[in-house]
Amino acid sequence: SLSLRTPYVVPYSTIPHQDKTDKHLGKVLNFDDTADTAFQHKTNTELIRSLVVFTMCNIRPLVAYSETLLKISEKIIGKNLTMKLVNETFFKHFCAGQDRDEVKPLMDSLKKLGVGGILDYAAEEDVSDATAEKKNVERRVTEREGVVSARTYDYTTEDKCDANMNIMLRCIDMAAATSDTAFAAIKITALGKPEFLQKTSQILLKIRSVWVEFFGAQDHNLNYEQFAAGLERIGIHMTPEESLTLFKGVDRDNNGEIDYIEWTSFLQLEDMATRKIFIRSGHNKSLITRNGVLPLLSEEETELMDKLTERVNTIAAAAYEKNVRLLIDAEQTYMQPMINHIALNLQRKYNKERPII
């Protein structure tokens, strides 16, 4: 299903095919005027349904044990009748629809009122305990404790991440087909292993602290000789050609020096020239492992990173091509540095002409 997030106001000048003399257009965006404008296009049935839904959502035990109550309902009145009740109440209130034919009329209706929406795929695979034991599944049970409003994704397989990517691509297609000011939203944890995101976040945080701890460059820039010496102090033994390639990669303004912003912003986990720093292989293995300067990626984790990078770039490229603004959800703080890292890289690549990411 596709949920419609908090609507945003569409600028008046961007509303196509509107009669600029329409007497409602000046009022429709004033949601404080509930009697005359905000609800004037809602039927009595829709208003009653909204009242019922919001009243039930305000009962915390009902929300917290909703899945259990649904299963009990399925046993008593059957699954079909249970799902029909859900579809006619909660689903119709919170979700835009299940396909393009259901979503487009709603988006068109909102557009006439000067309101847009952000499409978000609102479903995930339910991973059973038995499946989790058989496969390399990461069940995010802790993240769900005490949380009744945020959706989290279990990690099952890379194939499931590919399937999630394809679903997000279809969501972008649908957003482009149903709105002239299209938005779509994605969660990075649906596209990769959360444990991996946490580990790479630790690496990124350590990269920032290494600048002061080993390069000693708290308030000045580094030239190549200082940079190479800092790598040696860290325990990263690179050939002069390798270290010079890395230095030039970080020195994006080509002024012969690198500063803190260049170091933290452009030392990419995805860059093959820097892989020797992070991968658990090669002649730098023993020193880095022993002194614990930087957490290391295994070959399997490096492959996970490549696949995750490929997925997010595929999604971002599709959004760019179809002119759909792509929102990347913030998630748990311990994996947020990597999510920020991904979002920033996509912004540098796709936001040169217009804001896409």
N, C-alpha and C positions, 0 to 999 in steps of 0.2 A: 504494500500500500504506500501511498504518498501522503505525507503529512504536510500541512501548510503552516509554516512558522509564523511568528508575530508579523502581521502585515506591515509594510512600509508605505510611506506616502509617495506617490508618483508625481513628479512636478507637473503642473498644469499644462505646460507647453509641450510635454511629451505624450499626452493622452491623444491617440489618433482618432480621427473621424468624430470629434466632439463638436457640438454646437456651442460656441463660446458664449451664447446668450442663455444657455441652460440655467435656469434660476436655482437649481440645486447645487451646482458646482461650487459655489462659494461657501456653502454650508456643510457639505458632506464630510469634510475633514475635521469638523469640530465635534469631537467625540464626547465633549461635556454636555452637548445639547442632545441628550439621549432621546427625549420625547419626539422631537421634530426631525432629526436628521440621522443620527447614528443607527437607529433601529427601523427607520421608515421602510426599508426594503426587505425587512424580515417579516415572514408570515407569523401568525399567532402560534401555529404549530412549532415553528422553529424557535420561537422565544420560549415556549413552554419546555421544549426539549433542552434548551440551554440552561434553563433554571434547574431542571431535574439533574442534568449532568454535573453542573457546578455544585449543587447541593451534595450530591453523592461524593464528588471529589474532595469535599471538605470534611468528610468522615475518614479520618486517618487510618483506623483499622481496616476499613473497606478497601482503601488504596493499598495498604501494606500487604494484605492477604488476598489481593485480587486474583492472582493466578490460582491459588487454592480454591477460592470460591467459584471460579470458572470451571475447574475440574469437577467440583461437587455438582454444579449445575448441569454439566454434561451427563453425569451419571443419573441425575433425577429426571430431567426433561429431554435429554438427548443433545448431541452436538449441534445438529442442524438448527434446532430452535434456539439454543444458547447463542450461536453465532448470529442468528437473525436479530435477536434482541440487542446484541452488541453492535451490530452494523447499523441498526436503526437509531441507536442512541449515541454512544461514545464515538463510534467510527465516523458517523456523518457529521458530528460536531467538530472533531479534531482533525479529520483527514480529508484531503482534497479528492481522493478517489483511488481506484485501483489501476486505472489505465488512462490513456490520453482522452478517450471519449468521455470519461467521467470528470477529468480534471479541467479540460478546456472550457466548458460552460461556466464553471465557477470562476476561473481566472478572467474570463471575458466580463462576467458580472462585476467582479471587483475592479477591473480596469475602468469600467464606466463610472465608477465612483471615485476614481483617482487613487486607488489602493492596489498595490502589488503584493506578491507573495513569494516566499522562498521555499522551493520544493526540496523535500528531504525524504529519502527512502526510509520508511519506518518499519523495518522488519529485520529479523535475524534468525539464524538457525538455532534451534534449541538443542543443546548438547547434553545428552544423558550421561549419568555417572558411568554406566557400562561402556559407552563409547569413549569417554575420557580415559578410562583405564586401558583400553585396547590401543588407543592412538596416542600420538604425542600432542595431547590436547592441553591447552592452558585455560583452566577454568578460573574466571575472575570473580570468585565468590567474595573475597574481602572487599573489593571495590563496590559491591552491591549492598554491603551491610549498612543499614540505616538510610539508604538512598532509594527514594521511590519515584524520582523524576528524571534521572539521567539514564540514558541507554548505554550499556556496555556490551562489548563483543567478546565472546570466547574465541580462542584461537584453536582451530581444528587442524587444517592442512593448508598448504600453499594453494592447492586447487580451490579451496573455499575462498581464499583471498582473491584469486582470479575471478571467481564467480561474483564476489562483491563488487569488484571493479567493473565488470560487465553491467551489473545492475545500476551502478552510478553513472555509467556512460548512457544507459537508456534514460535515466533521470535527467541528464543534461539534454538529451534529444527532446524529451517531453517538455522541459522548461523552455527550450528554444521555440518549440512549436506552439506553445500556449501563451507566450508573453513577449511583448516587444522590449521589455526591460527585465529580462530573465535573470533569476538567481537560482543557484543550487548549493546544497551543503553536503560535505563529506566528513567522515571520521577516519583519521589515519589508522586507528586501531582495527578498523575493519579491513585494512589492506596489508597488515603485517603483524608480526608476533609482538604483543605488548612487552614481554620480557626483554626482547631485543631493543625495543624503543627505550626501555629503562636503562639498559646497559650503555647504549650510544649516548643517552643524555648524560650519564656519568662521565663519559669520555669528553663530551663537549664542555662540561663544567671544568674538568681538569685542564683542558686546553687553555682555558681562560686564566686559571691560576698559575700555570707553568710560565706564562709571560713574565710574571714578577719573580717567581721562585727560582727559575733556572736561567732566564735571560737577564734578570736583574734590571728590567727596563720599565720601571714603574712610572717614570716621568720623562723618558726620552725615547727616540727612535733607534732602530738597529740597522747597521750596515751589514754587508754580507759576512765579513769576518766575525763580527759579534754574533751573528745568527748561527754560523757554522760552529762556533765555539760553544754556544748554548746547546746545540744539538748533541755535541759530544758530552757535555755535562749531564744531559738527560740520560745518555747511554744509547743514543741513536747513532750508529756508525754508518754513515753514507759516504759514497765516493764523492769527490769534488763535483763531478758532473751532476750527480743526483741531488746534492744539497743546493747547487746553483739553480737547477731546474725548479726545485721547491721554493727557493728564495724569490725567483722571478715570478713564480705563480702567485706568491703572496703579495709581492710588490706590484699591485695593480696599476698604480699611477706612474710606474717606471721612473721613479726619482732616485733610485739607488738606496732607498731606506724603506723599512716597514715600520708601521706604527701599530698600536694596540688594536685599533679598529680593523686594520687589514689582517692582522693575525687571527682575531676571533671571527671575522666575517668570511674570510676567503680560504682558510685551511679546511678544505672539504673532505669529509669522510669518503665521498664518492669519487674523489680525484685519484686516478691511478698513480700519479706522481707522488702522492703522500701515503699510499697504502703501506709502505714499508714501516711507517710509524705505528700503525694500528694492528696489522695482521700478526697473529701468533705464528710467525715463520721467519726464516732467514737468520743471518748472523746477529741480529739485534735481539733475538729472543731471550737469551739468558739474562742480560743486564736489565732489560725492562721488566721481565718477570720477577727478577730478584729485588730490584729497588722499588717496584710498584709505582713508577712515575705515572704511567698511563695505563688504564685498563686495556686489555687486548681483545681483539676480535678473532675468533676462530675462523677457519676457512668456511665452515657452515654458516656462521653469522655474516661473513662477508657476502656470501651468496644470497642470504636473506636481504641484506641491504641493497644489493643490485636489483633484486626482484621488486622490493618495495619502491625503489627509485623509479624503476621502469613503470610500475603501475601509476604512481602519482603523476608522472610526466605524461602518460597516455591520457589520463583524465584531464589534466590541465591543458594539453594540446587540443583536446576535443572542445573544452570550454572556450578556448581562445578562438578556435575555428568558427564556432557557432555564436560567439559573442554573448556567452552566458557568464555572469559574474559568479565565481566559485568561492564559497565560504568554507574555511577549514576550522573545524571545531577545536576549541581548547579542551584538554582532558586532564587527567591527574597530574599534579605538579611534578612528580618524579619522572615523568616521561615528556613533560612539556618542552624542555630544551631541545629535544630532537624534533618535535613537532614544529616548534618555532623555526628551527634550522631548515626543515623541509619547506615550510611556507615562505621563508625569506628567499631561498634559492628559486622557488617558482615565481615569486614576485620579480626578482631580477631578470628572469628569462622572459616572462610573458606580460609584464606591465610596462613595457617600453613605450607602447603607443596609446594604451588605454588601461584603466584599472580592471584587471580580470580576476586576480587572486586577492 
